[in-house]
């Protein structure tokens, strides 16, 4: 059984395709071979101690052993790359590009869990980049395979996983009880547990190969690594599990559509709206929820009427808000009235995303009418959005673009929400200074 890419997934289909050739100790292989890395080992770098050698030497040994098992189990051809690890890459200016290429093309993502891992901005960026591919694959496939395969470096206390990681199935006890209690670090450092380490490393490699040989997430366009958000942090964060986010879906049901609108994109209510039908098998509300969770937010999703009081009421906000707008809904009088009221309010913690499928022929035909309807009910929000996230208010044309647009819009809403909270904090009373304290 060969693990080469399925037909149609090589070459020019991918911008920035990463084809490894000759190997080096850091896991990077230059362009020129016929394959991409099967797995990406994501780990938190240990602090460098000038008095010792490589602080991550044990993680390097684990990576080497996994590569050996994966190479044999997947029957990789000569020159193919089993895995990728970013050791030594940070010393040069090319490492962000190499990381980005590996994240855009690897088939399996292996996060090495520890407390340090989930506090690492770099690890959060790596998780975010791969998770976007994972969620797009989930939206496009009727039977998606889990492609995030966690490994345990140092055990975590209960409740330490951020929201981004809770959707990934993981049970270390399935491999070995001692591994679950001590992690790879423990079973590698204690000599009498060496056989257990060998067993667990082999079993982990088997899981990696099983996931890699299934239809993988399509390679993605290369994203600037430095600009990626972290999946484990955010501007509205107050702690694990304490990042609320409101998501309002403004889309009609099949029974509420404007006259003449194709009902193929709609269902019984807002939860069934699938504006990217043809590219996506999932409703947008479910996809947006997973994207928000992938940034460790806890989203609450509802329609415009359910969330009306929260959006335009007098009560103070309880979190940032994102409003996903189907342009066809703006032509409905009841929706238009609420959106106009929302537009008249000074609430920048409510951000708008207009969904505009470029493959929807009817949206192209009715472009002027839909633009006029949007401008008529949301002039202020659209104007403000053009200054910050122009693609969000111009209209997000595809499922892939939606995954890129939503995170910065959520971050913008979060920043404004924090400013609102700061403005409401009581000011400490000023204590008059004695003359000698004032320098008189």
VOTIFI-40809 format. One line per 5 residues: their letters; for each residue x, y, z of C-alpha. Coordinates in nm, 2 decimals. Example, Ala and Ser with C-alpha at 12.3 -4.5 7.8 and 13.67 -1.06 7.14 Angstrom:
2
as) 1.23 -0.45 0.78; 1.37 -0.11 0.71;
# end
This chain:
440
xxxxx) 0.00 0.00 0.00; 0.16 0.33 -0.11; 0.08 0.66 0.06; 0.13 0.87 -0.25; -0.13 1.14 -0.31;
xxxxx) -0.45 1.04 -0.48; -0.47 1.14 -0.85; -0.56 1.51 -0.91; -0.39 1.63 -0.59; -0.04 1.70 -0.71;
xxxxx) 0.13 1.99 -0.88; -0.04 2.30 -1.00; -0.36 2.27 -0.80; -0.19 2.41 -0.49; -0.03 2.75 -0.44;
xxxxx) 0.30 2.70 -0.25; 0.29 2.32 -0.27; 0.55 2.16 -0.05; 0.73 1.87 -0.21; 1.01 1.74 0.00;
xxxxx) 1.34 1.61 -0.14; 1.66 1.54 0.05; 1.62 1.53 0.43; 1.79 1.74 0.70; 1.79 1.70 1.08;
xxxxx) 1.52 1.97 1.13; 1.26 1.78 0.93; 1.26 2.02 0.64; 1.32 1.89 0.29; 1.38 2.12 0.00;
xxxxx) 1.15 2.14 -0.30; 1.20 1.87 -0.56; 1.06 1.53 -0.46; 0.71 1.39 -0.53; 0.54 1.40 -0.20;
xxxxx) 0.44 1.62 0.10; 0.48 1.53 0.47; 0.23 1.28 0.60; 0.22 1.44 0.95; 0.32 1.77 1.12;
xxxxx) 0.45 1.74 1.47; 0.34 2.05 1.66; 0.51 2.11 2.00; 0.59 2.38 2.24; 0.96 2.47 2.24;
xxxxx) 1.13 2.45 2.58; 1.32 2.75 2.71; 1.69 2.74 2.61; 1.93 2.69 2.90; 2.29 2.81 2.82;
xxxxx) 2.42 2.55 3.06; 2.28 2.25 2.87; 2.23 2.12 2.52; 1.92 2.09 2.31; 1.62 2.12 2.56;
xxxxx) 1.39 1.94 2.32; 1.62 1.65 2.25; 1.36 1.40 2.38; 1.09 1.54 2.15; 1.34 1.51 1.86;
xxxxx) 1.39 1.14 1.95; 1.01 1.08 1.95; 0.98 1.25 1.61; 1.26 1.04 1.47; 1.09 0.72 1.59;
xxxxx) 0.75 0.82 1.46; 0.91 0.89 1.12; 1.07 0.55 1.11; 0.74 0.37 1.19; 0.53 0.59 0.95;
xxxxx) 0.78 0.53 0.67; 0.75 0.15 0.71; 0.38 0.13 0.78; 0.28 0.36 0.49; 0.53 0.19 0.26;
xxxxx) 0.66 0.53 0.15; 0.85 0.56 -0.18; 1.22 0.66 -0.17; 1.25 1.04 -0.11; 0.91 1.08 0.04;
xxxxx) 0.88 1.27 0.37; 0.71 1.10 0.66; 0.68 1.40 0.88; 0.77 1.76 0.96; 0.92 1.92 1.27;
xxxxx) 1.04 2.28 1.30; 1.36 2.22 1.50; 1.63 2.47 1.41; 1.41 2.65 1.15; 1.36 2.96 1.37;
xxxxx) 1.72 3.06 1.33; 1.67 3.18 0.97; 1.43 3.41 0.80; 1.28 3.13 0.59; 1.12 2.93 0.88;
xxxxx) 0.78 3.10 0.87; 0.74 3.02 0.50; 0.86 2.66 0.55; 0.62 2.62 0.84; 0.33 2.76 0.63;
xxxxx) 0.41 2.53 0.34; 0.42 2.22 0.57; 0.09 2.32 0.74; -0.08 2.38 0.40; 0.02 2.04 0.26;
xxxxx) 0.05 1.78 0.55; -0.22 1.53 0.58; -0.22 1.48 0.96; -0.16 1.72 1.24; -0.01 1.58 1.56;
xxxxx) -0.02 1.82 1.86; 0.20 1.73 2.15; -0.02 1.82 2.45; 0.13 1.99 2.76; 0.04 2.29 2.96;
xxxxx) 0.31 2.49 2.78; 0.16 2.38 2.44; -0.18 2.55 2.51; -0.01 2.87 2.63; 0.21 2.89 2.32;
xxxxx) 0.12 3.15 2.05; 0.31 2.95 1.79; 0.13 2.63 1.87; -0.20 2.81 1.85; -0.11 2.95 1.51;
xxxxx) -0.02 2.60 1.38; -0.34 2.45 1.52; -0.55 2.73 1.36; -0.39 2.69 1.02; -0.45 2.31 1.00;
xxxxx) -0.79 2.33 1.17; -0.92 2.55 0.89; -0.83 2.28 0.64; -0.99 2.02 0.87; -1.31 2.21 0.89;
xxxxx) -1.33 2.28 0.52; -1.28 1.91 0.46; -1.55 1.84 0.71; -1.79 2.07 0.53; -1.71 1.92 0.19;
xxxxx) -1.71 1.55 0.28; -2.00 1.32 0.37; -1.76 1.10 0.58; -1.47 1.31 0.70; -1.18 1.14 0.88;
xxxxx) -1.03 1.30 1.19; -0.69 1.43 1.09; -0.58 1.58 1.42; -0.42 1.30 1.62; -0.31 1.43 1.96;
xxxxx) -0.02 1.29 2.16; 0.05 1.35 2.53; 0.39 1.49 2.63; 0.30 1.59 2.99; -0.04 1.51 3.14;
xxxxx) -0.29 1.80 3.19; -0.53 1.86 3.47; -0.90 1.84 3.40; -1.04 2.15 3.24; -0.71 2.26 3.09;
xxxxx) -0.81 2.20 2.73; -0.92 2.52 2.55; -1.24 2.51 2.35; -1.05 2.47 2.03; -0.93 2.12 2.14;
xxxxx) -1.25 1.99 2.29; -1.39 1.88 1.95; -1.10 1.65 1.89; -1.15 1.30 2.03; -0.86 1.20 2.25;
xxxxx) -0.82 0.93 2.52; -0.46 0.85 2.61; -0.56 0.56 2.82; -0.65 0.37 2.50; -0.28 0.33 2.44;
xxxxx) -0.15 0.26 2.79; -0.23 0.35 3.15; 0.12 0.46 3.23; 0.13 0.67 2.92; -0.20 0.84 3.03;
xxxxx) -0.05 0.91 3.38; 0.30 1.02 3.27; 0.29 1.11 2.90; 0.57 1.05 2.66; 0.81 1.25 2.87;
xxxxx) 0.76 1.02 3.17; 0.78 0.69 2.98; 1.09 0.80 2.79; 1.28 0.92 3.09; 1.22 0.62 3.32;
xxxxx) 1.43 0.33 3.18; 1.21 0.05 3.30; 0.92 0.19 3.09; 1.12 0.19 2.77; 0.92 -0.10 2.63;
xxxxx) 0.60 0.09 2.70; 0.74 0.39 2.51; 0.82 0.18 2.21; 0.47 0.03 2.21; 0.29 0.37 2.24;
xxxxx) 0.51 0.53 1.97; 0.42 0.25 1.74; 0.05 0.27 1.81; 0.05 0.65 1.76; 0.23 0.60 1.42;
xxxxx) -0.04 0.35 1.32; -0.31 0.61 1.39; -0.12 0.87 1.19; -0.10 0.64 0.89; -0.46 0.53 0.91;
xxxxx) -0.57 0.89 0.90; -0.32 0.98 0.63; -0.43 0.70 0.40; -0.79 0.81 0.41; -0.89 1.09 0.17;
xxxxx) -0.71 1.38 0.33; -0.79 1.75 0.35; -0.71 1.92 0.03; -0.39 2.12 0.03; -0.45 2.48 0.10;
xxxxx) -0.32 2.81 -0.03; -0.02 2.93 0.15; -0.11 3.17 0.43; 0.13 3.43 0.58; 0.23 3.25 0.91;
xxxxx) 0.29 3.57 1.10; -0.06 3.70 1.04; -0.24 3.38 1.16; -0.44 3.41 1.48; -0.38 3.17 1.77;
xxxxx) -0.65 2.91 1.83; -0.58 2.93 2.20; -0.60 3.30 2.27; -0.82 3.59 2.18; -0.89 3.95 2.27;
xxxxx) -1.21 3.86 2.47; -1.05 3.58 2.67; -1.09 3.58 3.04; -0.99 3.22 3.09; -1.05 2.87 2.95;
xxxxx) -1.42 2.83 2.85; -1.50 3.20 2.92; -1.50 3.36 2.58; -1.87 3.41 2.48; -1.95 3.50 2.12;
xxxxx) -2.30 3.57 1.98; -2.36 3.46 1.62; -2.67 3.58 1.45; -2.78 3.43 1.12; -2.99 3.66 0.90;
xxxxx) -3.13 3.42 0.65; -3.49 3.32 0.56; -3.65 2.98 0.56; -3.79 2.83 0.24; -4.13 2.96 0.33;
xxxxx) -4.01 3.32 0.38; -3.81 3.37 0.06; -3.86 3.68 -0.16; -4.05 3.60 -0.48; -3.85 3.42 -0.74;
xxxxx) -3.55 3.33 -0.51; -3.41 2.97 -0.57; -3.50 2.77 -0.25; -3.22 2.52 -0.30; -3.00 2.70 -0.05;
xxxxx) -3.26 2.71 0.23; -3.44 2.48 0.46; -3.70 2.49 0.75; -3.51 2.76 0.94; -3.19 2.96 0.96;
xxxxx) -3.00 2.65 1.08; -3.05 2.49 0.74; -2.92 2.78 0.53; -2.63 2.65 0.31; -2.52 2.94 0.09;
xxxxx) -2.22 2.76 -0.05; -2.42 2.45 -0.15; -2.23 2.26 -0.41; -1.90 2.32 -0.23; -2.03 2.25 0.12;
xxxxx) -2.25 1.98 0.26; -2.30 2.16 0.59; -2.52 2.46 0.68; -2.32 2.78 0.74; -2.44 2.81 1.10;
xxxxx) -2.27 2.48 1.19; -1.96 2.57 1.00; -1.93 2.91 1.17; -1.98 2.75 1.51; -1.69 2.52 1.45;
xxxxx) -1.47 2.80 1.33; -1.55 3.00 1.64; -1.48 2.71 1.86; -1.15 2.66 1.68; -1.06 3.00 1.82;
xxxxx) -1.16 2.89 2.17; -1.48 3.10 2.17; -1.80 2.96 2.31; -2.06 3.06 2.05; -2.43 3.10 2.09;
xxxxx) -2.61 3.09 1.76; -2.96 3.22 1.68; -3.16 3.40 1.41; -3.23 3.77 1.39; -3.57 3.75 1.57;
xxxxx) -3.44 3.54 1.85; -3.15 3.77 1.91; -3.33 4.10 1.84; -3.33 4.21 2.21; -2.97 4.12 2.24;
xxxxx) -2.87 4.32 1.93; -3.09 4.63 1.96; -3.21 4.62 2.31; -3.11 4.85 2.60; -2.93 4.58 2.80;
xxxxx) -2.55 4.60 2.80; -2.38 4.34 2.58; -2.26 4.01 2.73; -2.00 3.95 2.46; -1.89 4.03 2.10;
xxxxx) -2.14 3.96 1.82; -2.11 3.86 1.46; -2.41 3.89 1.22; -2.40 3.67 0.91; -2.62 3.83 0.64;
xxxxx) -2.79 3.67 0.34; -2.85 3.96 0.10; -3.19 3.81 0.01; -3.30 3.85 0.37; -3.25 4.23 0.35;
xxxxx) -3.54 4.24 0.10; -3.78 4.11 0.36; -3.96 4.40 0.55; -3.94 4.25 0.89; -3.56 4.17 0.86;
xxxxx) -3.50 4.51 0.71; -3.66 4.70 1.00; -3.45 4.52 1.26; -3.13 4.56 1.06; -3.20 4.94 1.01;
xxxxx) -3.24 4.97 1.38; -2.91 4.78 1.44; -2.74 5.01 1.19; -2.85 5.32 1.37; -2.69 5.21 1.70;
xxxxx) -2.33 5.28 1.81; -2.23 4.93 1.89; -1.90 4.84 1.71; -1.88 4.51 1.91; -2.15 4.39 1.66;
xxxxx) -1.97 4.31 1.33; -2.14 4.22 1.00; -2.03 3.96 0.75; -2.22 3.95 0.41; -2.23 3.61 0.25;
xxxxx) -2.22 3.62 -0.13; -2.16 3.29 -0.31; -1.98 3.38 -0.64; -2.11 3.05 -0.79; -2.47 3.14 -0.73;
xxxxx) -2.59 3.25 -1.08; -2.90 3.42 -0.94; -2.69 3.65 -0.71; -2.49 3.76 -1.01; -2.81 3.83 -1.21;
xxxxx) -2.97 4.03 -0.92; -2.65 4.19 -0.81; -2.77 4.55 -0.84; -3.10 4.49 -0.66; -2.93 4.30 -0.38;
xxxxx) -2.66 4.57 -0.33; -2.92 4.84 -0.32; -3.11 4.64 -0.05; -2.80 4.59 0.16; -2.70 4.96 0.13;
xxxxx) -3.06 5.06 0.23; -3.06 4.88 0.56; -2.70 4.86 0.67; -2.53 5.18 0.53; -2.33 5.25 0.85;
xxxxx) -2.22 4.90 0.92; -2.11 4.85 0.55; -1.92 5.18 0.55; -1.74 5.10 0.88; -1.66 4.75 0.75;
xxxxx) -1.50 4.88 0.44; -1.25 5.06 0.66; -1.15 4.75 0.86; -1.26 4.42 0.68; -1.36 4.51 0.33;
xxxxx) -1.41 4.15 0.22; -1.66 4.09 0.50; -1.90 4.36 0.39; -1.83 4.33 0.01; -1.95 3.97 0.02;
xxxxx) -1.76 3.65 0.11; -1.75 3.46 -0.22; -1.66 3.10 -0.11; -1.64 2.86 0.18; -1.26 2.89 0.19;
xxxxx) -1.27 3.27 0.20; -1.53 3.25 0.48; -1.29 3.06 0.70; -1.03 3.34 0.64; -1.27 3.63 0.69;
xxxxx) -1.45 3.52 1.00; -1.16 3.51 1.25; -1.04 3.87 1.20; -1.40 3.99 1.22; -1.45 3.80 1.55;
xxxxx) -1.13 3.96 1.67; -1.24 4.31 1.58; -1.57 4.25 1.76; -1.38 4.12 2.06; -1.15 4.43 2.07;
xxxxx) -1.45 4.67 2.07; -1.63 4.46 2.34; -1.32 4.49 2.56; -1.31 4.87 2.51; -1.68 4.88 2.61;
xxxxx) -1.60 4.69 2.93; -1.31 4.91 3.01; -1.52 5.23 2.97; -1.77 5.09 3.21; -1.52 5.01 3.49;
xxxxx) -1.55 5.25 3.79; -1.27 5.50 3.81; -1.06 5.50 4.13; -1.10 5.82 4.32; -0.81 6.06 4.31;
xxxxx) -0.64 6.11 4.64; -0.52 6.47 4.69; -0.14 6.50 4.71; 0.04 6.67 4.99; 0.26 6.96 4.88;
xxxxx) 0.58 6.76 4.93; 0.44 6.47 4.71; 0.35 6.71 4.44; 0.71 6.84 4.43; 0.61 7.18 4.57;
# end
